[in-house]
Amino acid sequence: MIVVRPNNVTKNIKRPQFKLFGMIVLLGLIIILTLVAPLIAPYDPTEVQLTERLKPMSSENLLGTDHMGRDILSRILVGAQTTVGTSILVIVLALSIGLPVGLISGYIGGALDRFFMRIVDALLAFPDFIIAIVLSGLLGPGMFNLVLALVVVKWVSYARLVRSTVISENQKEYIAVAKINGLSSIKILSKHMIPHVVGNLVVYASLDLGKVILVIASLSYIGLGAQPPTPEWGAMLNEGRNFFHNAPQLMYIPGIAIMLVVLILNLLGDLLRDRLDVKNK
Amino acid sequence: MAILTIDHLTINHEDTILVNQVNFSIAEGEWLALVGESGSGKSITASSIGGILPKELKIVSGRISFNGADLSNMTEKEYRRIRGKEISYVFQDYQGAFTPFIKLGNQIDELLKTHTTLSKKERKKAALSILKDVNLFDERIYNSYPFQLSGGQLQRAAIAMAVVLKPKLLIADEPTTALDSMSASRVLGLIAKLKQQMGCAVLFITHDLRHVKKYANQVAIMKQGKVVEQGSKESIFENPQHDYTKQLFAAIPPLRETPSRLFMISENPA
């Protein structure tokens, strides 16, 4: 089919797609760098060399060294595995709890729905960050407990998002048709319902990933997340705090890393929302 | 023999009675028109047959028997076997009749797969032949997404899906209300033709008495959740007994000798 449009209109339509493509490439680049980080890191990120401490940027250590003489570039690269990798893990786990709970809650309704939604309401009554601090404080510092705490906080919004989509779709006639046609509930959910939910979820998850990265970095900054000597961006910020006046790169490099990744994810989320035509939540 | 019997059916929403002690039955191969204004409980009655009532509505008393078996005593599994195969629906909103992101052919195929043991090839053949029966000849239709078809085409495709398994009862819930009058008469003509071919009974829900006059054998008039009058088309059209029925007829705009104003249907007929 040939669609005739004035030139300027075509341009405006094409641009967001180009941006979206760019953002996906950037995100892909970050993920690849994260995956191959141990292979391309020039030094061992935990190797302490006290004679080489607080070196500025040079050809030997591209981003300088920290207060223990560890190579900052290597720590940023390998630290991405902790920060970005853990955040992705949190989102995946939150999704795999939130999606089924939302589907069941919205589709079956009744007492089960009320039960799940009261839990959700209770969890939503507190700010995310506070619950995460309390939980990881109670469970003790460490990455495993941090993931656990964040999943407990995060699955809630996915369950609600899925539930509301399911409830509004459930009133459409094609779901009635599918029921009349004798399809089992599992088939109705998997083939006629889940595709509706996916768009919303992708947009929400990409925006949420940025937030989770910030929370992980923040909790590690206050010592509840990654424990030394594991490289992690938030923890690196904290370690660099005492040397800020002499060696500001100890703080601004991990800071820039966090900012770039979160910025890319937020832009990606916004562009996806426009592209997938998801209603503003 | 009656294929569907509704016996003193009452449906409530909490304490509000929506359908009140409704009785009617449809014989095999019969076309029953259920007529009434919006909100009179026609569609709710129809939904209760297929077990697709909204969760808030409850059947408080009465029996629905289909082909001699009481539907309310059936297990979910037995019910599922009947729905779609022996009872099928055509709805008013043709745009909502198909899941938007699944091709039409695949949706018909899904139905055939659920209820028959046909091979993939046979299923496609059956789907294409039923699409041909509703004058959608092209294989292109089979491979189309719902949004690519016009309203009339979609409603005909919905009819094709409803009759592909040769049901014993076709429930058409205002199938022409959302269509223009040309597409509407084409759709009703098709239902009449397919009914002839397959010998299925039709429960036709409408508020358009002209369609009733043209196609139905039996008529039931519903008002505020009650069936106020029922009988053969001839007896009702020639000799309406209930005031409400008379008012309904009076409200049909005539083509000639247009009156200066139409009669109102009052809330409480004298």
Contacts between the chains, C-beta under 8 A, distances in Angstrom:
chain1	res1	chain2	res2	distance
A	109	B	55	5.8
A	110	B	55	7.4
A	171	B	54	7.9
A	172	B	96	5.0
A	173	B	91	4.9
A	173	B	93	5.3
A	173	B	96	3.6
A	173	B	97	5.7
A	174	B	96	5.5
A	174	B	97	6.1
A	174	B	98	5.6
A	174	B	99	4.6
A	174	B	100	7.7
A	176	B	50	7.9
A	176	B	52	4.8
A	176	B	89	7.5
A	176	B	91	7.5
A	177	B	89	6.9
A	177	B	91	7.4
A	177	B	97	5.8
A	177	B	98	7.5
A	177	B	158	7.9
A	177	B	161	7.7
A	178	B	99	7.1
A	179	B	50	7.9
A	179	B	51	7.8
A	179	B	52	5.8
A	179	B	83	7.3
A	180	B	50	5.1
A	180	B	52	6.3
A	180	B	83	4.9
A	180	B	84	5.3
A	180	B	87	7.4
A	180	B	88	6.6
A	180	B	89	5.4
A	181	B	83	7.1
A	181	B	84	3.8
A	181	B	88	8.0
A	181	B	110	7.2
A	181	B	111	4.6
A	181	B	114	6.4
A	181	B	161	7.9
A	182	B	80	4.5
A	182	B	81	6.6
A	182	B	83	5.1
A	182	B	84	4.1
A	182	B	85	6.7
A	182	B	111	7.6
A	182	B	114	5.1
A	182	B	115	6.2
A	183	B	110	7.0
A	183	B	114	6.1
A	184	B	80	7.4
A	191	B	99	7.8
A	191	B	102	7.2
A	191	B	110	7.6
A	192	B	99	4.8
A	192	B	102	7.4
A	195	B	101	5.4
